[in-house]
Amino acid sequence: MSLLSVRDLVVRYESSHGRLSAVSGVSFDIEPGETVGLVGESGCGKSSLAKAIMQLAPISEGAIAFEGRDFDTIQRHERAEFRRKIQMIFQDPYGSLNPRHDVLTIIRQPLLIAGWRRAEANDRALNLMDQVGLPRQAATRYPHEFSGGQRQRIGIARALALEPQLVVCDEPVSALDVSVRAQIINLLTRLQRGREIAFLFISHDLSVIEHVAQRVLVMYLGRIVEAGPVETVWRSAAHPYTRALLASAPIADPRSARRRIRKPIEGELPSPYHPPSGCVFVTRCPFAQDRCRHQQPQLRPKTEGHSVACHFDLPPLVHPVPEPIVAGAVVRPLHTALKG
């Protein structure tokens, strides 16, 4: 049984401008201990999907189930236990911490709400500070006294306080300097080991997804356009949007960069208030035909575990997979680049 199952999820918002479909018919599973990456441009619906999983955004259609239990069947008195199992690390390490609380108070607050005794909550909070690399003497300091990377460590400690089974990481390193991104990525990977914590890791940075995730979902204008194992998608990207993302990523090796054929995405992301008919990528796709303008492609299997929402089988990739530019040590070696 999957830890999290999302089926045909639709998230809509009503505003003075009309109806906005932030998430449209998304389906995927996350297994215990697995890290699934979610990648796409700003405005594609990644954060709305995360909020729906956290029960912070309305589910207009479809269903989300955790440990086989549909969200709609959870009773009011069960919500506290349910929310204990799913936590979130936020993108902004500055705005996600209460500036009036010291570090000890921030980390222990979820424990006190869950009914822990204050002394036990204090001990647990101090142990978590050890685990995320914060000195215990910093427990009485306030968020403004820390760097961005240190604040994100506080947020990570808070998210892990109740020993969740799933952590939604909403761009946890995008607001940090390049010099500390690798440190936070390594920290998250180390903390995941032995805990069987699953991560939904949201990022617009392909190199981050390559390091942390086993599977990747590529999202565009509210829809999943490609999904599969990271190495398979990086080597054999089958959707034009995925290929454009890979082609636009920086390459550390100048010789590989000179050999690469750049095909940037043309045009702007269409308005989610007025999405195109047919394929959502039709207005920017170099392979678009009449069929694409009238018929929405569904995710179809390419190989085992690899699916794509495209009417056509594109020719094989010929450019190298981009090597990420990340400062510091990495958790595991990069995937092998494409030849050719």
N, C-alpha and C positions, 0 to 999 in steps of 0.2 A: 504493500500500500504506500502510495506517495505521501510525503509529508504535507505538501501543498498542491492542490489541483485547481487550476483556473480553467473554466469552460465557457467559451463564447461570451466573454465579458464585454459589456458595453458600459461606458461611463459618459454621461451627458450632463452638460450644465446649461441652464437657462439664464440669459442675460438680456439687457436692453438691445443688444445687437442681434439677438436670435438664439438659436440652439447650437451649441458647440459640442461636437462629438470628439471627446478627448481620447477615448479608447473604443475601438470598434471590432468586436468579434475576436478577442484575443484568447487563445488557449495554450496552456503549457503546464508541466508538472515540475516539481522540485523534490528530489529524494533526500532522505536524511544524510547530513554530512556533505552534501553537494554544494558547489558554488556555481550558480547560473549567472552569466553576465547579460545585461540588457543594454544595448548600445543604440544610439541614434542622435540626430540633431536636436538642438533645443527646440521645444515646442512640438515634439513628436508624440507626447503622451506618456513618457516614462514616469514622471513624478505623479501623474494622476493614477497610473496603474499601481504605484507604490502606496499611494494614499488609500486606494480601494482595498488593498490587502491589509492595511493597518486600520480599516474601518473608519477612515477619516474623510472618505469621499463616497457619494452615493453610488450604489450598484443599480444601474438602470435596467440592464438585462443580463442574463447569464448567471453564473454561480461561481463562488469560491468555496472550497472545502479545505479544512485543516485536519489532518489525521482522519480523513474520511467523514468528517462532520461538516455539514453545510453551514455557512455563516448564518443563514436565515433561521436555522433551528436552535441557535444558541440563545438560551434564556437570559434574562437580565441578571439573575443571581450567579450565572456562570461566566459572565463577561470578564471579571477580574482575573480568574484563573486562565481563561483563554488568552487575554492580553499579556499575561506573564510569559507566555510561550512565544510570543512574537514581539520583537523589539526593533527599534530603528536607530540608525546612525545618520545624522543629518549632514547636509552639504555645508552649511555655514557654521563653523566652530565658534564664531563670535556671537551670532544671534540665538543659538540653540541652548545657551547656558544662562541661567539667571544671574545677573551681575550683583545681586544683593546677597547671594549665598556663597559660602566658601566651598572648597572642593569636597570636604567631608560631607557637608550637608547635601550637595548635589548628588553624590554617588549613593548615599545611604537613603535618600528620599524614597525611591521605589521599594526598598526593603521595609521601611516603616509603614508605608501604605499597605504592603502585603502582610503586615501583622508581626514583623520581627520585633524583638526587644531591642531597645536602643543600644545596649552594650554589644549584643551580637551583631547588630547592623554596623556599628562602628568598626568592629573587628573585620567584618566582611569587606567593608569599604577600604580599609587600610590594606588588606590582602590584595584587593583589586588594583590599588595604586601600585603595589609591588609588581603585579603581573603586567601592567601597561607601561612600566618604566618611569613612574613618577615617584620622587622621594617622599617618604612619609611626613617629613617636616613641612611639606607644601600643603598639608591637609587644611591648614587654617588660612591659606591664601585665597584670593578672589580671582575670578576669571581674567580681569584686566591686567593681572600681573604675569600672565603666561603668553607665550608665543602661540601662533596658530596651530602648529603641530602639537604642542602640549595641550591646548584646549581640545583638540580632537581626541587625544588620549583620554581626557576626562570624559568626553562623550562616549567613547568606546567602553570605558569602565562602567559608566552608568547603564549602558545598553546590556552589558553582560551580568549585571548585578543579580538578576533573578534567574540566571542560568536558562536563557531562552533556547528554544529548538530551532528557531528561524530568526535571522537578523536581516532586515532590509537596509542595505547601505545605499543611500541616495547621494551619489557623487561625493563620497567622503574625502577625496583627496583633491578635488578640482579647485578648491579655494586655497590650497597650500602651495608654498614654493616648491619648485622642482627638487630642491635639495632635501626636502623632508618627505616627499611623496613615497619614495621607496621605503623609508623607515616605517611609515604607517601601513603600507602594503605588507611588508614583512611581519609587522606586529599582528595584523589581522590573520594572516596565514598561520602564524605560530599559535595564536590563541585558539584557532579552529581545530588544530591537531588534538586528538584525544577527547574532544568534547562532543563530537557528532553534531556540531552546529551547522545548519545550512545557511548559505548566504544568497540573497538576491542582490547582485552587485550592479548598480546602475552607473553608467559612465558614458561620456562622449569620447573618451580617450581609448583608442583601440589597443594601445600598448598596455594600459592598465588591465583591460579585460583579458588580454593574452596571458598576463602573469597570474591572475587570480582565479580564473574560471575554467571549469571543465567543459561546459556547454555555453553557447552564446545565442541570444535572440536579437535579431536586427529589427528595429522598429522604425516605421515611417508613417507619419500622419495617422497615428492611432492604430496601425495594423502591424502585425509581425509579417515581414516579407521574406525572412530566411531564418532558419534555426538548425543547429547541429553542433557536434563537437567542435571546439575552438580550432583545433589543428585542421580539421576537414574544411571548415568554412574559410579559414585563412588560405589554404592551399587551393581550394576548388570552389571559390565563391561563385554562386550560380545566379544571383540577382544583380541587375545593373546597379542598384543603389549600394549594395555591399561592395561591389567592385570599385565604385566611385569613392567610397569611404577609405578603402585600402589604398587607392591610388593617391589620395590627398594627404595621407599620413606621412610625416617626415621620416627620412631614412638616415641613419647615423653614418653609414659608409658612403663617402662622396662618390666612389666609383659606381656603386649600385644606384645611387641617386641619378647619376648622369645617364645610365643605361635605361632607366625607367621611362616609360611612355606615360605622361600625365594626361588624364582625361577628366578634368574637373567637372563637377555637377553644374550644369547650366540652369539659370533661372533661380527663382526664389521658392521657398516652401509655400505651397498654396494655403489659403486661409482655411482653418478648420471649420469655420462657419459655412464655407461654400467649397467643400472638397470636390475634386473632379469626379465625374462619373466613370465607371469602369475601374481600371487599375489606378490606385492612388498615386503612382509614380509616372503616369502617362505624360504629364506636362513637362517632365524633365528627362525622360528616357530617350536615349539615342536609337533604341531599337523599336520604339513604339509603332504599332500599325493600327488599322481601323478596329480590329478585334479588341485591342487594349482599351479603346475609348468607350466601348459599350459593355464589355464583360469583365467583371471583377475576378481575377485569378485567385484560386484557393491554394492553400499550402498543399503541395504534393510531394511525395517522397522522391529523392534523387538517388540516395544510397542509404544504407542502414543508419538511421538516426539523423539523417540530413534531409531537410525539407526546404522547398522554395515556393514562393507565390509568384510564378511567372509562366506565361503561356508558352514560352519558347525555351529550347535548350541552347544556351549560348556557347560559343566556341571556348576552348580551354583558355585559362589565364596564361599570359606570357610574361608578365612583369613580376619582379620579386616582391614577396611579402615585406612590408616595411618593418624595419627593426625599431623598437621603441627607444626613445631618448629619455631615460630615467636615471637620475643620479643615485649613486649608492649601489650596494649589493642587491641582488634579486633572489627570489625564493627558489627558483628553479631555472634551468637554461631556457633560452628562447627556443621556439619551434624553428625547425630548419626552414630556411628561405627557399622559395621556388627557384628552379633552374630556368635558364632561358633568357 
